[in-house]
Amino acid sequence: MTHPRLRAAAAFAAALLAAAATGCGASSGSGAGDGPPPVSVAPDSRIDVRTISLETAQVPPVQAVFTVARSAREDAAVLAQVYAGDLTRTPKPPSPAVDFARNVTITVATGTGCRTAKSATLRADGTTLGLDLSFDGPNPPECVVQARVLVRFEVPSERLPKSPVMFDGVRPASPGLGVLRVYEKATVAAGRHITPAQIPDQAAFSRWMTGLTGTPAPTGQWPALDRAFKAKEPGEELYAFAVRACGRSVPRLEPTSEGFAVMSAESPGAAPAASCPEGEYRVAVFGLLPGEVPGGSGTFPDPGGAG
């Protein structure tokens, strides 16, 4: 069964995103900058059973997100990508916990024009998914920075279309390999050979950082790494990379013919790598379980060889 009004709302939302990409300067009551108007959609089109979390902000630019997680591990990877490895910002686990034996989580972030969303439901028209949003208050008199909503749903697997797409035709992104545990700035000394390494403990990480920066790196100076070691799952190992990354880009760990490597997944508006200050990098630490490591163990050299 199809829902014409849902299709109309989806088309309007797609137009909204296209307009928001060029800025948001509309006044109250004019154009896509005000966000989609309230719409009535068929009640049987809703597919989520609950909203796990909903966050709103005014952030230029909007980082679009659409992911489907089918396990707690995948869900942790999605959250790490969304929050760039910052464990202090990651939402607390939902209560009750998601039943991944029967359900999936769907995470969506998108622009909402000039208005702030206060609630959301997830609906489907065939294989196309769309957000049904309600808004907090009237349109603002001016719109300088567009609003954003980041919302996470729990959805029964049986209700999820086999090949879902969002209203703008985007298919769900893969969470990549492992879980991003740390993502922080670092300055790499000129002429250093940057070699990724497995880091079994804080001392190994300090040796690796010393090789990158050319100066001794005291053990324990990175609180984010302390949290990462505490957050590890049983059997998980941490791997460190130094990557050129500016603006709002977020690293992803992808398999390669030689094992795996970090790729830079740039969000809209991210500064190109060429504009990064000389020597400025970010340290990305990923946690991988044995079954997630392509080719098994032994892919990385000893951390002491990073210089």
C-alpha positions in Angstrom: 0.0 0.0 0.0 1.4 3.4 -0.9 0.8 6.7 0.9 0.7 9.8 -1.4 0.9 12.3 1.4 4.1 10.5 2.7 5.6 10.8 -0.8 4.7 14.5 -0.9 6.3 15.0 2.4 9.4 13.2 1.3 9.7 15.3 -1.9 9.3 18.4 0.2 12.0 17.2 2.6 14.4 16.5 -0.3 13.8 20.0 -1.6 14.4 21.3 1.9 17.8 19.6 2.1 18.8 21.0 -1.3 17.9 24.5 -0.2 19.5 24.2 3.2 22.8 23.2 1.6 23.1 26.8 0.2 22.1 28.5 3.4 19.1 29.4 5.3 18.0 33.0 5.1 14.2 32.8 4.7 11.9 34.8 6.9 8.9 33.4 8.7 6.4 31.8 6.4 8.6 31.8 3.3 10.1 28.8 1.6 12.1 25.7 2.6 14.1 27.6 5.2 11.1 27.3 7.6 11.3 23.5 7.6 8.6 21.0 6.4 5.0 21.9 7.4 3.0 19.5 9.6 1.6 16.7 7.4 -0.9 13.9 8.1 0.3 10.4 7.1 -1.4 7.1 7.3 -0.9 5.5 10.8 0.1 2.1 9.4 3.1 3.6 7.7 5.0 4.0 11.0 7.7 1.3 11.4 9.6 2.2 14.6 8.5 1.0 18.1 10.2 3.8 20.0 12.5 6.7 19.6 15.7 5.8 21.5 17.1 9.4 21.5 16.6 12.7 19.8 19.0 15.6 19.8 18.6 19.0 18.1 21.2 21.7 17.4 22.0 24.6 15.1 25.2 23.4 13.4 26.6 24.7 10.1 27.0 22.6 8.1 24.6 19.7 8.7 26.2 16.3 8.7 23.8 13.9 7.1 23.6 10.4 8.6 21.6 7.3 7.7 22.7 4.0 9.2 21.2 0.6 10.1 22.7 -1.4 13.0 21.8 -5.1 13.4 23.9 -5.8 16.5 25.0 -4.0 19.6 28.5 -4.0 18.2 27.4 -2.3 15.0 25.3 0.2 17.0 28.4 1.1 19.0 30.3 1.7 15.8 27.6 3.9 14.4 27.6 6.0 17.6 31.4 6.3 17.5 31.2 7.6 14.0 28.4 10.1 14.8 30.2 11.4 17.9 33.7 11.2 16.3 35.0 8.8 19.0 34.2 11.1 21.9 33.0 8.7 24.6 32.0 11.6 26.8 29.3 12.7 24.3 27.9 9.3 23.4 24.3 8.8 24.8 23.7 6.4 27.6 22.5 3.0 26.5 18.7 2.9 26.2 16.6 1.2 28.9 15.3 -1.3 28.2 18.2 -2.4 26.0 17.5 -2.9 22.3 16.5 -6.4 21.4 18.9 -7.1 18.6 17.6 -10.6 18.2 14.4 -9.1 16.8 15.1 -5.5 16.1 17.6 -3.1 14.5 18.5 0.5 15.3 18.2 3.2 12.7 20.1 6.5 13.1 19.3 9.5 11.0 20.6 13.1 11.1 19.3 15.7 8.7 18.6 19.4 8.5 15.2 20.8 9.5 15.4 24.2 8.1 14.7 27.1 10.5 12.7 25.1 13.0 13.7 22.8 15.8 12.2 19.3 15.9 10.7 18.1 19.2 9.6 14.6 18.2 10.0 12.2 15.4 8.6 8.9 14.0 10.0 6.8 11.2 7.7 5.9 8.4 8.0 3.8 5.2 6.4 4.0 1.8 7.5 0.9 0.1 11.3 0.8 0.4 11.6 4.6 1.1 11.9 5.8 4.7 11.1 9.2 5.9 10.9 11.2 9.1 7.6 12.5 10.4 8.7 15.5 12.5 6.8 17.7 14.9 8.2 21.1 15.7 8.7 23.3 18.8 7.0 26.6 18.4 6.3 28.9 15.4 8.8 29.7 12.7 11.5 32.2 13.8 11.5 35.7 12.3 15.0 35.1 10.9 17.0 32.1 10.0 20.8 32.5 10.0 21.9 28.9 10.8 19.8 25.9 9.9 18.7 23.5 12.6 19.5 19.8 12.7 18.0 16.7 14.2 19.8 13.5 15.2 17.4 10.8 16.0 17.7 7.1 16.7 14.9 4.5 16.4 14.3 0.9 17.4 12.6 -0.9 14.5 11.5 -4.6 14.3 13.6 -6.3 11.6 10.4 -7.6 9.9 9.2 -4.0 9.3 12.4 -2.8 7.8 12.4 -2.9 3.9 14.9 -5.3 2.4 16.8 -2.5 0.6 15.8 0.7 2.4 16.6 4.1 1.1 16.0 7.5 2.7 13.7 10.1 1.1 16.6 11.6 -0.8 17.6 8.3 -2.3 20.5 7.7 0.1 21.2 4.1 1.1 22.4 3.3 4.7 26.1 3.7 5.2 28.2 0.8 6.6 29.6 1.4 10.1 33.0 0.1 8.8 35.3 -2.2 10.7 35.6 -2.1 14.5 34.7 0.8 16.8 36.3 4.3 16.7 37.4 4.7 20.3 39.6 7.9 20.1 39.8 10.7 17.6 42.0 13.7 18.7 44.4 16.2 17.3 48.2 15.6 17.3 51.2 17.4 15.7 53.5 15.0 13.8 57.2 15.9 13.5 58.5 16.7 10.0 59.9 13.8 8.1 58.3 11.1 10.4 57.2 7.9 8.8 53.6 7.3 10.0 53.0 3.6 10.6 49.8 2.3 12.2 50.3 0.0 15.2 48.6 -2.3 17.6 48.6 -0.7 21.1 48.1 -3.3 23.9 48.6 -0.8 26.7 49.3 2.8 27.6 53.0 2.3 27.5 52.9 1.0 23.9 50.8 4.0 22.9 53.3 6.4 24.5 56.1 4.8 22.5 54.1 5.1 19.3 53.3 8.8 20.0 57.0 9.5 20.8 57.8 8.1 17.4 55.3 10.4 15.7 56.0 13.6 17.5 59.8 13.2 18.1 59.4 14.1 21.8 58.7 11.8 24.8 55.0 11.2 25.3 54.2 10.8 29.0 52.0 7.8 29.8 48.5 8.8 30.8 48.4 12.2 29.2 45.5 11.2 27.0 42.3 10.8 29.1 40.4 9.7 26.0 42.7 6.7 25.7 42.1 5.9 29.3 38.4 5.8 28.6 39.0 3.7 25.5 40.9 1.0 27.4 38.1 0.9 30.0 35.4 0.7 27.3 37.0 -2.3 25.5 35.0 -5.4 25.0 36.5 -8.8 26.1 39.0 -9.8 23.4 39.1 -6.4 21.7 42.4 -4.9 20.6 43.2 -1.3 20.0 44.9 -0.1 16.8 46.3 3.5 16.4 46.5 5.5 13.2 47.7 9.0 12.4 45.5 10.6 9.7 45.3 14.0 7.9 41.8 15.1 8.8 40.4 18.6 8.9 37.0 20.3 9.3 34.3 17.8 10.2 35.7 14.7 8.5 35.5 11.4 10.4 37.7 8.4 9.8 36.4 4.9 8.8 38.3 1.7 9.0 37.9 -0.3 5.8 39.3 -3.7 4.6 42.0 -3.7 2.0 44.0 -6.3 0.1 46.7 -6.0 2.8 44.5 -5.9 5.9 42.7 -2.7 6.6 43.3 1.1 6.4 41.7 4.3 7.5 39.6 6.2 5.0 38.5 9.8 5.6 34.7 10.1 5.3 34.2 13.8 4.9 30.9 15.3 6.0 29.4 18.2 4.0 31.5 21.3 4.4 34.6 19.5 5.6 37.8 21.3 4.8 39.9 19.5 2.2 43.1 17.8 3.4 45.2 20.2 1.4 44.1 23.0 3.7 45.3 21.3 6.9 48.1 23.1 8.7 51.5 21.5 8.1 52.1 18.7 10.5 48.5 18.7 11.9 47.0 15.2 12.2 44.5 13.4 14.2 45.1 10.2 16.1 42.4 7.6 15.4 42.2 4.6 17.7 39.9 1.7 16.6 38.9 -1.3 18.7 38.7 -4.6 16.8 37.6 -8.0 17.8 39.6 -11.0 16.5 36.9 -11.9 14.0 36.9 -8.3 12.6 40.6 -8.3 11.7 41.0 -9.3 8.0 43.8 -11.9 7.6 44.0 -12.6 11.3 46.7 -11.2 13.6 50.1 -9.9 12.8 48.9 -7.2 10.4 50.7 -4.4 12.3 54.3 -3.9 13.4 55.4 -3.5 17.0 54.3 0.0 18.3 58.0 0.9 18.8 58.5 1.0 15.0 56.2 3.9 14.4 59.0 6.5 13.9 
